[in-house]
Amino acid sequence: MSRKLLGFSMSKYSNEFKLIIVNEWLVGQNGLKKLAKKYNIPTFRSIVEWRDEYLVTGSIGSKNHKSYSPEFKITVLNYLETHSQSEASRYFAVFPSTTIANWLRTYRKFGYNGLKPKPKGRQPTMGRKRIHPLTPEQQELADLKQENYQLKMKVAILEKLKALVDQRTEKNKRQ
């Protein structure tokens, strides 16, 4: 089949084409590597990504682009400490998984403020402040603030748990 008939160009595959391949994999006609070879896809990892997106969301290539809060992005990035990028992508249903890599790169360069949504539309010609990369000292401070926040949350959870255990123990003593 020609590339034109399959509905994709050299750089990007159409959602319909991705769905054809995923459906072919689902019915068990071919494995991931055979499908990549059959359709001249450079790496079967692309098919893995399409398959995961389809299995998690039930579709491929959502038409409406989601915007995520900075807090959500931080949660996903924290998840990366103990999981792979593809696992995080599936767990949080963020596709393509390269989105997460972009968040990580932005966070490392600009810190938490870099994860905030950018204003839409044309920028005003005057009075617009630009986000500058953080100095190493500013990045360290931002990281320490984030770590401090996480530790405070853990302490609060543990205090609440202790209070509940104490309350239950006191209740059992009365009976």
N, C-alpha and C positions, 0 to 999 in steps of 0.2 A: 504494500500500500504506500502511496506517496504521502509525504508530510502534509501536503495541501489537503488531501482527502481526510486525513485524521484530525485536522483542525488545530494544528499547532505550528509554531514557527521554531526556529533554531533556539531561541532564548526562552520561550515560555510556552507551556502546554495549556491548552484550554481545559476548563472544568469538565466538559463533556468527554474529552480524551482521557483525563484522569479517571473518570467514572467507568469508562469502558475497561480500562486496565484493572481497576479494583474489582469490578464485577467478574472479570475473567479469573482473577485470583480467588474470589469468593466461591465460585463454582468448582474450583480445584483443577482447572484445565492446565495451569502452569504455576510453577513456583516463582518467587520474586526475581531470582537471577535470570531465569528463562524469559520472563516477561520483559525485563530490561534489555536483554539481548534481542528479542523478537522485535521490539519497537525502537531499537537504537537509542535507548536512554543510557547516558553515560554511567550512572550508578544506580543500583537497585535501592539505595537508601531513599531516593526520591519516592519510589513506590511505597516504601515502608511508611513514609510521612503521609502520603495520600491515604493509604489503608487505615492508619491510625486515626486520621481526621474523620474518615467516613465512619469507622466503628464507634468513635466517641460522639460525634455530632449528628450522624445520619446523613450528612451531605459533604460536598467538597466545594471549597471556595465560596464562602458566604458572600452574598452580594453587598450587604451593609457592613462596613468596617466598624468594629467595636472600638470604643475608647475605654481604657482601663485607668483606674485611679492610681495615684502614686503609691498608696498603701497596698493595693493589690499587687503592684509590680514588686514592691519590697518583699511581700510575702512569697512571691514566686522566686525571687532571687535568694531569699533565705532557704527555700526548699532545695535550691541548687547545691547547698553546702553538703547535702547527704544523698543527692539523687542526680541523675544525668539530665541533660537538657531535654532529651526526648521523653524521659519519664515525667519531667515537670510539664512539658507540653501536653501530654496525655492527661495528667492528673488535673491540671487547671483548664484544659480545653482551650489552649492558646495555640492557634495554628496560623501560619507555619511556625515551626519551632525556632526558626531564625529570629523571630520577633523577640524571643527571650534573650538571645545573644545580643541583639541590638540594645535591649534594656540594660544588660550588664555592662556593655561597652559605654553607654551613656552615663550610667551610675558611676563607673570608675573615673570617667573624665570630668563630669559636672556635679557629682554627688546627688543627693535627694532632689534638689531643685531641677536637675536635668530630666527627672522622671515626670514632672508636672506637664499637663497637656499644653501644647502650643496653641496660641490663638489662631483662629481660622481667618482666611481672607487676606487681603492685601495689607501689608504693614504700613502704618502711618510714616510719613516721610520725616517727621521730627518727633522728638520726645520719647523715642523707643529705647529702652534699656536692653542691652544685649547680655546674654548669659555667658560669662567668661569661665574658662576652666579653673578649677580650684587649685590653689597651691598645695603642695604636699602637706603643709601644716593644717590648712583648711580642710583637706580631705581626711586627715587623721582625726581632727576635731569632729567632723561630721560622722565618721565611723564610730568614734567613741560615744557620741550622743545616741546613735542608733543602738549600739550595744547596751548603753545605760538604760534606754527605753525598754529594750527586750528584757533586761534583768529585772527592772521594776515590775514589768508585767508578770514575770515568773514568780517573783516574791508575792505579788498580790494574789495570784492563783493559789500559791501554797498557803498563804494566810487564810484564804477563804476555805480551802480544803481542811485545814487544821480546825477552823471554827466549826465546820460541819461535823467533823469527827468528834470534837469535844462535845458538841450539842447532842450527838447521837449517844455518846458514852454516858453523858449526864442523864439522858432519858432512860437508858437501860438500867442505870443504878437506882432510879426511882421505882422501877417496876419490881 
